[in-house]
């Protein structure tokens, strides 16, 4: 059987990321060639700058529905499963395309070789790629309060804001729900980290608001954990918080 690979473009990228995170979202962002056949492979490219590609391959079923094939992709580790197309080492046209034969095999091999190869530094900057990464990493939750974002609503893209951060800043990128955006403005917070730590309890010893939530077990991704989490491995204790300033635990 001839190997075929659809390059599906998600455009505009924000609608596409929302749709990838929430299949019931009202947007229809997927652009692809009309010649769809059963067992065709699918790779998704978001039209960010530079373009961002999912490193999971979908497969078209007997329903010949590309959208359904994309929905079947695992979304648990979406941040680790997306890299800039420039990282693949092969040329990729960011346009709806069907590749066949050797071209399809080459691109599929390049995509699969980058599985879980996301660069932590790609989350920083003010580019659309960095913003898309923040939204993917949120997994559809507010980074501030962890509320589920209403991505299935008709005004999904207006229901949150993306906080991007330059690499040299002492801060962290985030996706904020409406309530957290309002709280950030009302509190005149200059960084997302200041706001995030404000939501955590003050240290009972030094009074500083730099408490980290203690997490036990192996991290679910290989990416750099956010700075407000203190991973402790698998030896569970009754410690819930640790102060990043004086190291007091409680």
N, C-alpha and C positions, 0 to 999 in steps of 0.2 A: 504494500500500500504506500502511495506517495505521501511523504511527510508534509503536512500543511500547518502553517502557523499564522494566525490572525494577530496583527498588531492593532489593538483597540485603543483609541485615544479618548481619554476622559477630559472633556472640555465643556465649559470652563472648569479649571481644576478644582475649585472649591465645591462646586456642585457634584463633581465626580467623587471626591473624597467623602463628602456627606453620604452620597448614594452607596459607596463601598462600605461605610460604617453602619448605615441604616438602610437596608434594601427597600423599606417602605417610604423612603423619602420621595417627595413629589417630583424630583428632577429626572430628566432623561439625558444624561451626559455622554453616553457611549457612542462613539463614531467608529464604524467598521464597514468593511467591504460587504456588499450584499450577497456574495457567493459563499454561503455558509453551508458546510456539510457536517454530517455526523462524524464525531471523533476528531474534528479539527481542534488543534490546541489554540489557546488564547493567552496573550500576554498584554497587560494593561500598562499604558503610559499616560501619566498626567501631564498636561501642557503647562507645567510650571517652568520657571527659568532659573537654572537649566531644568530640562525635563526629568521627571522622577518615574522610575519603572518599578512595578511590583515584581519581586523575584519568585513568585509562585505562578505556575502555569495552570490555567483552567482548561477544561475539556468540554466541547460542545456535545450535548446528548442527542437523543433521537428526536427531541422536540425542536432542534435546530435553533434554540434560543440562546444567544450570546449572553444576554442579561442574566439569565438563570445560571449559566455556567460561571459567571463572575460571582454571583451570590454564593455559590457552593465553595468558594475559596475560604480557607481558614482565616479568620480575622483576629485570632488571639494575639499574635505577635506581629501586627502590621508594621510597627516601626522597624523592626529588624528585617522585615521582608520587603523593603523598598530602598533602592539605591539610585543615584543619578545615572542617566544613560551613559554619561561620559566615563563611568566606572566600569562599564562592561568590557571595554577593550575592542568592541566591534561597532561599526557604524549602524545607527538606528535612525530611520526617518520618522519624525513625529507626525505621522499621517496615517490614516486608515489604510492598511496594506495587508495583502496575503502573500506570504513567502512559501515557496515550495522547494522540495529537494534539499540540496546542500545548504542553501541559504537559510532554510528553516532549521535544519539540524544545527548549524553553527550558532544561530541566535539562541536556540533553546539551551544549548550547552553553556553558552555564556551567561544566560539568565540563571540557570540552576547552579552554576559555580559561585554565584554571588549570594546564595541563600544565607541569611543571617549575617551578611557582611556589611551591614550599615555602619557608617562612620559616625561616631558620637558627635564629632565637630559639625556635621551637616545640620544639626538642629539649631545652630547659632547663625546669626545674620538677619538681615531684613528682607531677604529675597522671598519670592513666592514659594520656592522649594523649602525654605526654612519654615514658612508658615504652614505649608502642607504637612511637613514632618510633625509639627506641633499638634496639628489636628489629628493626624493618624495616631500619634502616641497617646493622645487623650482617650482613645477608644470610645469616644462618644460621651465622656464625662467631663465635668468642669474640673480643671486642675486645682482650683481653689477649694471648693466645698465638696467635690466629688458627686454633685448632683448629676443625674442623667440629663443630657441635653435633649431638647425636643426636636430631634433631627427628622422626625416623620411629619412635622407640622408644615403647613403651607408657607410659613415664613421661617423655615429652618435656618437659612443663612443669616438672618437678622437676629437669631436667638442667642448668639454668642459673639465673642470677640477674640482675636488671636493676638497674644502679647509676644512679639518677637524681640530678641536680645542679641546685641553684638557680642562676639566671642570674648572680648576683653572685659566686658561688664561683669560685675559681681551680682549676677542675676540669673534667672532661668526662664526659658520660654514657657508659655502657658496658653490654655484655652479657658476663657472665663464666661460663665453664664451671666445672664442679665443682672441678677442680684449681686454677684461678686464684682461685676464691672461698676455698678452703682456704689458699692462699698469702697472700692479702690479710689474712685473719684472723691467720695465724701471724706475719706480718711487722708487724702492727699499723699498716698503712698508713692514713693519714687521708684520702687522696684517691686516686682511680683514676690520676690523672696521675703521682703519686709511684710507684705500682706499675708503671705502664707504662714510665716512664723507668728504673726499676730493672731491667727486663728488657733494656734496651739497654746497650751497653758504656759504661763510664766514659770520659770524655775523657782521652786520654793526656797532654794538656798540663796541664789544671787539676784533673783528677780528679773533676770534678762529674758526677753522673749526670743530665745533661740533654741527651743526644745525640739528634738527630733523624735519622731515616732519609731519605736523599736519594732523591727520585723524579723520574724524567725523563719527558717526554711530557706531553700535555694531560691534566688531571684528568678522570676518567670522569663526574663530575657537576659541576653548577654550585654545589653547596653549599660552605660554608666547610670547608676541609680540617681534619682533626684536628691539634692542635698538635704532635704528634710526627712529622709528615711535613713535609719541606722540598721543595716542588715547584720544579724547576729548568728547566722548559721542555724543548725538544727537542734542545738541544745537549748530547749525552751526554759525560760525562767519567768518570774512574775513581774519583771521590769517592763514598764510600758513606755516610759519617756526617758530621754537622756539629754542633758543640757550641753549644747555645743560649745559653751563658754567655759563652764567650771567642771563639766563632766559628771555632775551630780545625777544620780539615777533614782527614779521613783515609779 
